[in-house]
Amino acid sequence: MKRKTGDGYYDVPPHAQDDKKKHIEISLGMACNNKCIFCLNVGPRKIVPFEQVRKEAAEYAGAGYNSIGLIGGDPTVYPRISELGRQIKAMGYKHIHMISNGRRFSDIEFLDELIEAGFNRFSVSIHSHLPEVEDKLTQRPGSHAQKIQGLKNLVRRSREGAFRERVPINIVMHKLNIDNLAASVRFFSDIGITDMRLLIIRPEGYALQHFDLLVPRLTRVRERLPAVIRAAHLRKLKVMIDPPPYCLFYDIPGFNRMVARDYLDYVISDAPDRAVRETFSWNEYRLKQKVKDPGCNNCCFNGICEGVWTGYVKVFGFDEFVPVTDEMLSDIPAPGATGKTE
């Protein structure tokens, strides 16, 4: 297995020896039981052979990795998924994570089979609490009901101690859900969800084909976010957001604590730009898909801001984004300040 970096290829990604959790993500292919209208995967929905995945997982186990994530597509439709879980567990992995749309978790016997096989962390992608929105996005009538039942089953098994991890959900923000995100926080909190991750829609793949329907201005996302933060605070629900352009969000109370910084690094998958299997750095790849305006060099957040998805800028440009100066920062009230004078 080769790792690609700016310096060439290496047999196995190097990690610090004192890293307690060494994590690798492995793609099982693009087979899925949804056909989401914002999916990035527009190519063939092929399945990676079982023996190839097993060999890749074994190689990293031998290199000291103790955490693995299986991604797709959707892992729940992968043939012999339970057998794969059992073999991965036997390799010594302590953390076995699955990212899924959650529909098949509605079958609690299937879920129990996965847990028994060794899977002990589940993340579910669901993008609205409203059935009419979710089913429109997935193009699968009834998928919302299956996902909600799947989440309830996961929460139930987690509370019973079948696995220790909490159940996080991933929500892609788009025009069809942006005005109801605070309501989504309340809804998912009511069914036992305590962790939510918000992702800014990436205008590529099918999302680019449905750009006008799905892609909101980021200023609109910024307008809606404070209500989401308030709702999450009241429900004691942890909300993270994938790094947006800081200049639009920096002055929202609580924003800095929300920015996700726990990105996975290495992914074994078909290369994003050509049909070969390789290990690449997701962090490096992601940054190459974003762009900055020359004016960003004058922003005090330039060193930590990733920029904006290239596909977004191609349509909307940079007019929304104004470099933040030290003077602008000094105008933000301190936490707890009322702005009143005695």
SVG drawing of the C-alpha trace seen along z (x, -y; Angstrom):
<svg xmlns="http://www.w3.org/2000/svg" viewBox="-43 -55 53 69">
<polyline fill="none" stroke="black" stroke-width="0.4" points="0.0,0.0 1.4,-3.4 0.8,-6.8 1.0,-9.8 2.3,-13.1 4.0,-16.1 7.3,-14.3 6.4,-11.1 5.1,-7.6 5.6,-5.7 4.6,-2.2 2.5,-3.1 1.6,-6.6 4.0,-7.5 2.5,-8.5 4.0,-9.6 4.8,-6.6 2.9,-8.2 -0.3,-8.6 -2.9,-6.6 -5.5,-6.4 -4.1,-5.6 -7.0,-5.8 -7.4,-4.8 -10.5,-5.1 -11.2,-2.5 -13.7,-2.9 -15.7,0.2 -16.8,-1.3 -19.7,-3.4 -22.6,-1.0 -25.5,-2.7 -29.2,-2.2 -29.9,-6.0 -29.4,-8.2 -29.0,-11.6 -29.3,-14.6 -26.2,-16.2 -23.9,-13.2 -20.4,-13.7 -20.2,-10.2 -21.5,-10.3 -19.4,-7.5 -20.0,-3.7 -21.2,-2.3 -18.6,0.5 -17.8,2.6 -14.3,3.2 -13.5,6.9 -13.7,8.4 -10.2,9.8 -8.7,6.4 -10.4,4.6 -9.3,7.4 -5.7,7.1 -5.7,3.3 -7.1,3.5 -4.6,6.2 -1.7,4.1 -2.6,1.1 -3.3,3.3 0.2,4.7 1.5,1.1 0.0,0.4 -3.3,-1.1 -6.1,-0.5 -9.0,-2.5 -10.7,-2.0 -13.6,-3.6 -15.5,-2.0 -17.0,-4.4 -18.8,-4.2 -21.2,-4.5 -22.9,-2.9 -21.2,-0.1 -24.5,1.5 -25.1,2.7 -21.6,4.2 -21.7,8.0 -20.4,9.9 -20.2,6.8 -20.6,8.6 -17.9,11.1 -15.6,8.2 -16.3,6.7 -15.4,9.9 -12.2,10.3 -11.2,6.6 -11.9,7.1 -9.7,10.2 -6.9,8.1 -6.8,6.1 -8.7,3.0 -10.4,1.5 -12.5,-1.2 -14.5,0.0 -16.6,-2.8 -19.2,-2.8 -20.6,-5.9 -24.0,-5.1 -27.2,-6.7 -28.8,-4.6 -31.7,-3.1 -30.7,0.6 -30.3,-0.1 -34.1,-0.2 -33.8,3.6 -32.7,4.2 -31.6,7.7 -29.3,6.5 -27.9,3.8 -27.4,6.4 -25.5,8.6 -23.1,5.7 -22.6,4.9 -21.8,8.6 -19.4,8.6 -17.4,5.8 -18.7,2.5 -18.8,0.1 -19.3,-3.4 -22.0,-4.4 -22.4,-7.8 -25.6,-8.5 -26.1,-11.0 -29.5,-12.5 -30.3,-16.0 -33.7,-17.0 -36.2,-16.0 -38.9,-16.5 -39.9,-13.4 -40.8,-15.3 -37.4,-16.9 -35.3,-13.8 -37.1,-11.6 -36.7,-14.2 -33.0,-14.4 -32.4,-10.6 -34.9,-10.0 -36.1,-7.0 -39.7,-7.3 -39.9,-6.1 -36.1,-6.6 -36.8,-9.2 -38.9,-6.8 -36.3,-4.1 -33.5,-6.5 -35.5,-7.7 -36.2,-4.1 -32.5,-3.3 -31.4,-6.2 -33.9,-5.1 -32.5,-1.6 -28.9,-2.9 -29.7,-5.2 -31.5,-2.3 -28.5,0.1 -26.1,-2.6 -28.1,-3.3 -28.2,0.5 -24.5,0.7 -24.1,2.7 -21.5,0.1 -20.1,-2.8 -19.9,-5.5 -22.6,-8.1 -24.5,-8.3 -23.5,-11.4 -25.4,-12.5 -24.1,-14.4 -26.2,-17.1 -25.3,-18.7 -26.7,-22.3 -28.6,-23.2 -31.5,-25.4 -34.1,-22.8 -33.1,-22.5 -31.3,-25.7 -34.4,-27.5 -35.4,-24.5 -32.0,-23.6 -33.0,-24.8 -36.1,-22.7 -34.0,-19.8 -31.8,-20.2 -34.9,-20.0 -36.3,-17.0 -33.1,-14.9 -32.5,-15.9 -35.9,-14.5 -35.0,-11.1 -31.8,-10.9 -29.1,-12.4 -26.5,-14.4 -23.9,-15.1 -24.5,-16.7 -22.1,-17.8 -23.0,-20.4 -21.4,-20.3 -21.3,-23.1 -22.6,-21.6 -19.9,-21.1 -21.1,-22.1 -19.7,-19.1 -21.1,-15.9 -24.9,-15.8 -24.9,-18.9 -23.5,-20.9 -26.2,-19.6 -28.8,-20.8 -27.0,-23.9 -29.9,-26.3 -32.2,-24.0 -29.6,-23.2 -26.8,-25.6 -27.5,-28.6 -25.5,-31.7 -23.2,-31.4 -24.5,-34.7 -27.8,-32.9 -26.2,-30.1 -24.6,-32.7 -28.0,-34.2 -29.5,-30.9 -26.6,-29.6 -27.1,-31.6 -30.6,-30.1 -29.0,-26.6 -26.4,-27.4 -29.1,-28.6 -31.3,-25.5 -28.3,-23.2 -27.3,-25.0 -30.7,-24.7 -30.8,-21.0 -27.2,-20.4 -26.5,-19.0 -23.0,-19.2 -22.9,-20.8 -19.8,-21.0 -19.4,-22.7 -16.9,-21.9 -14.6,-24.8 -16.4,-27.6 -14.8,-30.9 -14.1,-32.7 -14.9,-36.2 -18.6,-35.4 -18.9,-33.5 -16.2,-34.7 -18.4,-37.1 -21.2,-34.6 -21.1,-33.8 -19.9,-30.2 -18.7,-29.8 -15.0,-29.1 -16.0,-26.2 -18.0,-24.7 -15.4,-24.5 -14.4,-20.9 -10.8,-20.1 -10.9,-16.4 -10.5,-15.5 -9.5,-12.0 -6.3,-12.1 -5.5,-9.1 -8.1,-7.4 -7.7,-4.3 -10.0,-4.7 -10.1,-5.1 -8.1,-8.3 -10.3,-11.3 -9.0,-12.3 -8.3,-9.0 -9.4,-5.3 -6.6,-3.8 -6.6,-2.6 -4.3,-4.5 -3.9,-6.0 -4.1,-9.8 -4.3,-12.5 -7.9,-13.8 -6.6,-17.0 -4.3,-17.7 -7.0,-16.8 -9.7,-18.8 -7.6,-22.0 -6.9,-21.6 -10.7,-21.8 -10.9,-25.2 -9.8,-28.6 -9.1,-32.0 -9.3,-35.5 -6.0,-37.6 -7.7,-39.9 -7.7,-37.0 -4.0,-37.7 -5.1,-40.8 -7.4,-38.9 -6.3,-38.2 -7.8,-34.7 -5.9,-33.8 -3.6,-31.5 -6.4,-29.2 -9.2,-29.7 -9.4,-27.1 -11.2,-29.3 -14.3,-28.4 -15.3,-25.4 -14.1,-26.2 -17.4,-25.2 -19.2,-27.8 -16.8,-30.6 -17.2,-29.8 -20.9,-30.7 -21.1,-33.3 -17.6,-34.8 -16.0,-36.4 -18.3,-39.4 -19.6,-38.0 -16.2,-37.7 -14.5,-40.7 -11.1,-40.4 -11.3,-40.8 -9.0,-43.4 -7.8,-43.8 -10.1,-46.8 -13.1,-44.7 -12.2,-42.2 -11.9,-44.9 -15.5,-45.9 -16.8,-42.4 -18.3,-42.7 -16.6,-40.5 -18.6,-37.4 -21.3,-38.5 -20.9,-42.2 -24.2,-44.1 -22.9,-47.1 -24.4,-49.4 -22.5,-51.9 -23.2,-52.6"/>
</svg>
